[in-house]
Amino acid sequence: MLGRSILASSTTADNRMFIYEVAGLRQNDQTDQNTCAIRSSSTERIQVPFSRMNEVMQRISRLGGTIVAIHSAATPD
């Protein structure tokens, strides 16, 4: 079926990576469950695949962070 082959095929969009620059991550009830503390420095960079961008944005928001910038990561040749 045409629909299945389109969904099963891998596109270049699936392979793209982005880097989020995040400010304001802080320790809270949710992050207290982690084994290590979160830095409270100015910014942190997080590499994210295209397919998980929305999920990671929501997680950053729940943790009290603010996305300062989003950059496309260079793809390896």
Secondary structure, DSSP 4 states (H G I P E B T S, - for coil): -HHHHHHHS--HHHH-EEEEEEE-----TTGGGSSSPPP-SSEEEEEEEGGGHHHHHHHHHHTT-EEEEEEEPPPP-
